[in-house]
Amino acid sequence: MERTNERTSEQASEQANGYVSVNRLTKRYGGFTAVDSLSFTVGKGEIFGFLGPNGAGKTTTLSVISTLLDFDHGEVEIAGFKLPKDEFEVKALLGLVPQEIALYQNLTAAENVALFASLYGLRGAKLKAAVEEALEFVGLADERKKRAGKMSGGMRRRLNIACGIAHKPELIIMDEPTVGVDAWSRDHILGSIRTLRNRGATIIYTSHYMPEVQSIADRIAIIDKGRLAAIGTERELLEYVTDRKAILIGVDGQAAQCAEIAVSDIRMLAGVKRVRYNAEKGEIGLDVDLALKSISPILKTLMDRGVTIRTIEEEAPNLETTFLALTGSELSADGESAAPAAGGRAGRGA
């Protein structure tokens, strides 16, 4: 018997309160708890940034929402449909753009998009129109006959997106969709994501590149060790960290060894939270307490070590310092290491 995707008034009401609702989600791998009683909601038509250090539980959570992974406890609802009970209905709403490029290298761009769109029941003229629209949307209309294996990395990333959105999903999950792409492709992808949101799609977006998330996300959730550390707009998250400021000191790049020694000394000074030295750029970056009234001890340490100071810049707290303060880690470009997806299901969300 064919199942419909119609929603009850109760489901519509639940959608208005939170298109995606995750309540006390828990997922364990043996004795390891990857996601620990995690709760958050995503509003309809929202770009929701989802951040966390490696091993924080991002991939596990996205896999649960994508119906690719079972969970131990909690509740997950999408558009009023509950997992795992309404898995079929949820799959019909989903579009998944995975971090690992999921394409058939020997198929053309058009053939790849057609294959994935057909999994959602598109046939004939509707399928052809969906393929053309998706390729046009990601800027690959003129490359429709080119095989995926012959494309550049940026083109394959855009084709990966086309495969995930051709069926016009209501909820799109994007896991690091710009990894390894050139600046032009990155800008094109980010612009496409904004357009999808403006057309009514709800997007959950994860990236290691903080400025990228800041530029497109309506709200951001930061998780750490499987738990929610903070959630809100960029401005709201910045208010979580009011005890530190960033200072950038330009130094003589010829005195790298002296600067490295000075950096070690600076780390021991009162009020200094973090120090990082970029010898190539000749820059020393510091996070210090807002209560620190003078940076004279820092400057004196550099001069005592024979380091020439060229510039001093002070910055207000930003999302990167907020992330560091909440998780104790910097956002890494490395993929998240996770235990094998026992009980999971393969696929692009179809």
Backbone torsions as a table, in degrees:
resi	resn	phi	psi	omega
1	MET	NA	133.9	-179.9
2	GLU	-74.4	135.4	179.6
3	ARG	-99.3	139.2	-178.4
4	THR	-93.4	168.3	-179.9
5	ASN	-112.6	25.3	-179.9
6	GLU	-77.8	147.2	-176.5
7	ARG	-113.8	146.8	176.4
8	THR	-80.5	167.7	177.5
9	SER	-62.8	-33.7	178.0
10	GLU	-64.0	-41.3	178.4
11	GLN	-65.6	-39.0	178.8
12	ALA	-63.1	-38.0	178.6
13	SER	-66.0	-42.1	178.8
14	GLU	-63.5	-36.6	179.6
15	GLN	-63.3	-38.7	-178.2
16	ALA	-63.5	-33.6	-179.3
17	ASN	-79.0	-28.2	179.8
18	GLY	-177.0	110.0	-177.3
19	TYR	-61.0	-42.2	171.5
20	VAL	-114.9	126.0	-179.9
21	SER	-127.0	118.1	177.6
22	VAL	-114.9	120.5	-174.4
23	ASN	-126.7	113.4	176.8
24	ARG	52.3	42.4	179.5
25	LEU	-67.2	131.0	178.3
26	THR	-133.7	131.0	176.4
27	LYS	-135.9	126.3	-180.0
28	ARG	-118.8	147.7	169.6
29	TYR	-117.1	96.1	-174.7
30	GLY	63.3	-122.4	179.9
31	GLY	-88.6	-0.5	-178.1
32	PHE	-99.5	127.8	178.2
33	THR	-96.4	107.1	-177.5
34	ALA	-80.1	-37.7	177.6
35	VAL	-129.4	126.3	-167.9
36	ASP	-121.5	92.9	175.7
37	SER	53.8	50.7	-175.6
38	LEU	-86.7	132.7	179.4
39	SER	-133.8	135.2	172.1
40	PHE	-168.9	163.8	175.6
41	THR	-128.1	153.6	176.0
42	VAL	-124.2	124.9	-179.3
43	GLY	-76.1	154.1	178.2
44	LYS	-65.5	136.2	179.7
45	GLY	75.3	20.7	-176.5
46	GLU	-107.4	143.6	165.7
47	ILE	-94.1	114.2	-172.1
48	PHE	-110.4	109.2	177.5
49	GLY	-76.6	134.9	-175.7
50	PHE	-127.2	105.4	-171.4
51	LEU	-120.0	154.6	174.5
52	GLY	178.2	154.6	176.6
53	PRO	-67.8	169.6	177.5
54	ASN	-55.6	135.1	178.9
55	GLY	81.6	8.2	-177.0
56	ALA	-75.9	-18.4	-178.2
57	GLY	109.5	9.2	-178.6
58	LYS	-60.9	-54.5	-175.5
59	THR	-63.7	-39.1	177.9
60	THR	-61.3	-45.8	-179.7
61	THR	-63.3	-45.4	179.3
62	LEU	-64.2	-35.1	178.5
63	SER	-66.7	-36.0	176.3
64	VAL	-65.7	-49.0	-179.7
65	ILE	-61.4	-33.1	-179.2
66	SER	-79.9	1.6	-178.3
67	THR	68.5	16.2	-179.7
68	LEU	-89.7	-9.5	-173.3
69	LEU	-145.0	134.5	174.3
70	ASP	-75.7	163.6	177.1
71	PHE	-133.8	164.3	-172.7
72	ASP	-88.8	-45.3	-177.6
73	HIS	-143.6	164.6	175.8
74	GLY	103.6	-174.3	-179.0
75	GLU	-133.4	138.2	175.6
76	VAL	-131.2	122.1	178.5
77	GLU	-125.5	139.2	176.6
78	ILE	-131.4	118.0	-177.9
79	ALA	54.9	32.5	179.2
80	GLY	87.9	-8.7	177.9
81	PHE	-89.6	138.7	-175.4
82	LYS	-103.3	138.3	173.5
83	LEU	-97.8	144.1	2.5
84	PRO	-88.6	-1.9	-172.9
85	LYS	-56.8	-45.2	-175.2
86	ASP	-103.2	39.1	-176.1
87	GLU	-57.6	-40.6	-178.6
88	PHE	-60.5	-45.7	-179.4
89	GLU	-66.2	-38.5	179.7
90	VAL	-66.3	-42.5	179.0
91	LYS	-56.2	-37.2	-177.9
92	ALA	-67.0	-21.7	-178.5
93	LEU	-90.5	-14.6	-166.3
94	LEU	-91.6	145.8	164.1
95	GLY	-130.3	130.5	-174.9
96	LEU	-120.2	125.2	174.3
97	VAL	-114.7	96.0	-173.5
98	PRO	-77.4	161.3	178.0
99	GLN	-64.4	-44.7	176.4
100	GLU	-78.5	127.0	-177.4
101	ILE	-62.3	122.4	-176.5
102	ALA	-108.7	79.7	-178.8
103	LEU	-132.9	156.2	172.5
104	TYR	-93.8	111.5	-170.3
105	GLN	-63.0	-29.0	-178.0
106	ASN	-88.3	-4.0	177.0
107	LEU	-95.5	153.2	176.9
108	THR	-73.8	170.5	177.8
109	ALA	-57.1	-47.6	-178.6
110	ALA	-64.0	-39.2	-179.4
111	GLU	-67.1	-38.8	177.3
112	ASN	-61.7	-49.7	-178.6
113	VAL	-62.9	-42.0	-179.7
114	ALA	-61.9	-39.8	-179.3
115	LEU	-61.3	-49.8	-177.1
116	PHE	-71.3	-37.0	178.8
117	ALA	-65.9	-33.0	-179.5
118	SER	-67.3	-21.8	178.2
119	LEU	-66.5	-18.6	179.1
120	TYR	-99.5	15.4	173.7
121	GLY	90.6	3.4	179.0
122	LEU	-74.2	134.9	-178.5
123	ARG	-140.5	161.2	170.6
124	GLY	56.3	-132.8	-176.0
125	ALA	-63.8	-36.0	179.2
126	LYS	-64.9	-39.7	178.8
127	LEU	-65.8	-46.4	-179.7
128	LYS	-59.6	-44.3	180.0
129	ALA	-64.8	-39.0	-179.8
130	ALA	-65.3	-40.5	179.0
131	VAL	-62.6	-48.5	-178.5
132	GLU	-63.1	-41.4	-179.3
133	GLU	-65.9	-41.7	-179.4
134	ALA	-66.0	-42.3	178.9
135	LEU	-66.5	-39.4	176.5
136	GLU	-63.1	-40.2	-177.0
137	PHE	-62.0	-38.9	-177.6
138	VAL	-95.6	7.9	176.1
139	GLY	77.1	29.1	-178.8
140	LEU	-121.2	19.4	-178.1
141	ALA	-59.3	-37.6	-178.4
142	ASP	-79.0	-6.3	-179.2
143	GLU	-111.0	19.4	-173.2
144	ARG	-60.0	-28.6	-176.7
145	LYS	-96.6	1.9	-179.0
146	LYS	-84.0	136.0	179.6
147	ARG	-72.1	144.0	-177.1
148	ALA	-58.6	-36.7	-178.4
149	GLY	-66.3	-16.8	-179.6
150	LYS	-98.3	0.8	-176.5
151	MET	-88.3	158.5	173.8
152	SER	-72.7	168.2	-179.9
153	GLY	-60.6	-42.4	179.6
154	GLY	-64.3	-38.8	178.9
155	MET	-66.9	-40.2	178.9
156	ARG	-65.1	-37.5	176.8
157	ARG	-60.8	-43.9	-179.8
158	ARG	-67.4	-37.8	176.6
159	LEU	-65.4	-37.0	176.7
160	ASN	-57.8	-39.9	177.5
161	ILE	-67.9	-43.7	180.0
162	ALA	-57.3	-40.1	179.4
163	CYS	-65.3	-30.0	-177.4
164	GLY	-85.4	-14.8	-174.4
165	ILE	-119.8	-3.6	-173.4
166	ALA	-59.0	-30.4	-177.8
167	HIS	-87.7	9.7	178.0
168	LYS	56.7	60.7	-179.5
169	PRO	-70.1	151.8	175.7
170	GLU	-78.3	-34.8	-179.0
171	LEU	-120.0	123.1	-179.7
172	ILE	-117.9	125.9	178.0
173	ILE	-107.6	120.6	-176.5
174	MET	-119.1	115.8	-178.2
175	ASP	-108.4	102.8	179.1
176	GLU	52.2	56.3	-174.7
177	PRO	-73.8	-8.0	-177.3
178	THR	-113.7	14.0	-177.8
179	VAL	-59.9	126.6	172.7
180	GLY	74.6	15.2	-177.8
181	VAL	-98.6	161.2	177.0
182	ASP	-76.3	168.5	-175.3
183	ALA	-60.7	-39.6	-179.0
184	TRP	-63.9	-46.3	-179.6
185	SER	-64.6	-37.5	178.1
186	ARG	-60.5	-47.8	180.0
187	ASP	-62.7	-39.9	179.5
188	HIS	-64.2	-43.1	-179.6
189	ILE	-64.3	-44.7	-179.5
190	LEU	-64.2	-40.0	176.6
191	GLY	-63.4	-37.8	178.1
192	SER	-64.9	-37.9	-179.9
193	ILE	-65.1	-42.0	177.5
194	ARG	-62.2	-40.0	179.4
195	THR	-63.8	-41.4	177.6
196	LEU	-60.3	-42.2	177.8
197	ARG	-63.9	-42.7	-179.5
198	ASN	-65.6	-23.1	177.0
199	ARG	-84.8	-4.2	175.5
200	GLY	112.1	-2.9	-179.3
201	ALA	-73.8	149.7	172.0
202	THR	-100.4	131.5	-172.3
203	ILE	-128.0	127.3	170.8
204	ILE	-104.7	123.3	-167.2
205	TYR	-129.0	128.0	175.5
206	THR	-124.7	141.3	-179.1
207	SER	-155.9	154.0	174.8
208	HIS	-89.1	-8.4	-174.3
209	TYR	-97.8	100.9	-171.3
210	MET	-57.8	-45.6	179.8
211	PRO	-58.9	-30.9	177.9
212	GLU	-63.7	-47.0	180.0
213	VAL	-65.0	-42.8	179.6
214	GLN	-60.0	-34.5	-173.6
215	SER	-77.1	-23.0	-174.3
216	ILE	-122.0	-21.2	-171.6
217	ALA	-79.3	134.4	173.0
218	ASP	-75.4	-41.2	174.7
219	ARG	-139.4	160.1	-176.5
220	ILE	-135.1	135.7	172.3
221	ALA	-112.4	136.0	175.3
222	ILE	-115.0	123.0	178.5
223	ILE	-116.3	152.9	-179.5
224	ASP	-149.2	129.7	-179.4
225	LYS	54.0	39.2	175.3
226	GLY	79.2	3.1	-178.4
227	ARG	-120.9	156.8	178.3
228	LEU	-75.2	122.5	177.7
229	ALA	-92.0	-37.3	179.9
230	ALA	-168.0	155.6	177.4
231	ILE	-151.4	142.6	178.5
232	GLY	156.5	-173.6	173.0
233	THR	-70.7	169.3	178.2
234	GLU	-56.9	-44.6	-179.2
235	ARG	-62.8	-41.7	179.8
236	GLU	-64.7	-38.1	179.6
237	LEU	-67.9	-36.8	178.9
238	LEU	-62.2	-30.1	-179.8
239	GLU	-70.8	-15.6	176.2
240	TYR	-67.8	-27.9	-176.0
241	VAL	-118.9	99.0	179.5
242	THR	-119.7	11.7	-174.6
243	ASP	-106.2	8.4	-178.8
244	ARG	-147.9	156.8	175.7
245	LYS	-135.8	160.3	-178.1
246	ALA	-105.3	140.2	177.6
247	ILE	-129.2	132.9	178.4
248	LEU	-117.6	120.6	-177.9
249	ILE	-113.9	119.9	175.3
250	GLY	-85.9	129.8	-176.4
251	VAL	-127.6	168.4	178.4
252	ASP	-67.1	115.9	-177.2
253	GLY	-68.0	-14.6	-179.6
254	GLN	-76.1	-15.8	-176.6
255	ALA	-106.2	48.6	-174.1
256	ALA	-60.5	-43.5	-177.7
257	GLN	-64.9	-42.3	177.9
258	CYS	-63.0	-39.9	-179.3
259	ALA	-65.5	-39.9	179.4
260	GLU	-62.9	-40.1	177.9
261	ILE	-66.1	-43.6	179.6
262	ALA	-62.1	-39.2	179.3
263	VAL	-60.4	-41.2	177.8
264	SER	-61.4	-39.0	178.4
265	ASP	-69.4	-39.8	-177.7
266	ILE	-63.3	-34.5	-179.7
267	ARG	-59.1	-23.7	-176.8
268	MET	-88.5	-6.9	-175.9
269	LEU	-76.4	147.6	178.3
270	ALA	-63.4	137.6	176.2
271	GLY	88.9	-8.0	-179.5
272	VAL	-90.4	119.7	-178.1
273	LYS	-90.7	-40.1	-176.2
274	ARG	-155.1	145.0	177.0
275	VAL	-135.2	137.0	175.5
276	ARG	-139.9	139.3	-175.3
277	TYR	-120.7	127.1	176.3
278	ASN	-111.9	98.9	-176.6
279	ALA	-64.5	-36.2	-178.1
280	GLU	-63.1	-41.5	-179.8
281	LYS	-89.2	-12.6	-176.1
282	GLY	66.6	46.4	-176.1
283	GLU	-130.2	138.3	171.5
284	ILE	-117.1	118.4	178.8
285	GLY	-102.9	135.5	-179.5
286	LEU	-131.4	144.6	164.8
287	ASP	-110.3	123.3	-176.9
288	VAL	-129.1	160.6	177.1
289	ASP	-60.6	138.4	173.8
290	LEU	-60.6	-28.2	-178.6
291	ALA	-73.8	-9.9	179.5
292	LEU	-69.7	111.0	-173.0
293	LYS	-78.3	-25.7	-176.8
294	SER	-143.0	140.2	175.3
295	ILE	-100.8	16.0	179.9
296	SER	-55.2	-42.0	178.3
297	PRO	-60.1	-33.9	179.2
298	ILE	-68.0	-47.0	-179.2
299	LEU	-65.0	-39.3	179.5
300	LYS	-63.1	-40.7	179.4
301	THR	-61.2	-43.0	178.9
302	LEU	-63.4	-46.1	-178.7
303	MET	-66.6	-37.9	178.2
304	ASP	-62.1	-28.7	179.5
305	ARG	-89.9	4.8	176.7
306	GLY	80.6	22.3	179.9
307	VAL	-93.0	128.0	178.7
308	THR	-84.5	123.8	-179.9
309	ILE	-91.5	125.4	-177.5
310	ARG	-104.0	-42.3	-178.8
311	THR	-143.1	154.7	174.1
312	ILE	-136.4	123.7	178.0
313	GLU	-127.0	140.3	178.4
314	GLU	-118.2	135.5	-177.8
315	GLU	-123.5	149.7	174.0
316	ALA	-73.1	162.6	176.7
317	PRO	-54.8	140.0	177.8
318	ASN	-124.6	179.7	-175.6
319	LEU	-64.6	-30.3	179.3
320	GLU	-67.3	-42.6	177.8
321	THR	-69.1	-32.7	175.7
322	THR	-62.4	-46.6	179.5
323	PHE	-59.3	-44.8	179.9
324	LEU	-62.6	-42.8	-178.3
325	ALA	-65.7	-35.7	-176.5
326	LEU	-80.0	-32.9	-173.4
327	THR	-112.7	-17.7	-176.0
328	GLY	75.2	9.9	-178.1
329	SER	-133.3	156.4	170.3
330	GLU	-89.9	150.2	178.0
331	LEU	-69.4	125.3	-173.6
332	SER	-105.0	151.0	177.3
333	ALA	-79.7	-10.0	-179.1
334	ASP	-73.1	149.9	177.6
335	GLY	-70.7	156.6	-178.8
336	GLU	-75.1	132.9	175.6
337	SER	-85.2	128.3	-178.8
338	ALA	-137.9	156.2	176.8
339	ALA	-68.5	158.7	178.9
340	PRO	-55.1	144.7	-175.0
341	ALA	-80.4	71.7	178.3
342	ALA	-61.7	130.3	-179.9
343	GLY	80.6	4.9	-178.7
344	GLY	-81.8	174.7	-179.2
345	ARG	-130.3	138.4	-178.8
346	ALA	-82.4	158.4	173.9
347	GLY	135.1	173.9	-179.0
348	ARG	-95.1	11.2	-179.2
349	GLY	107.1	1.6	179.9
350	ALA	-92.0	NA	NA
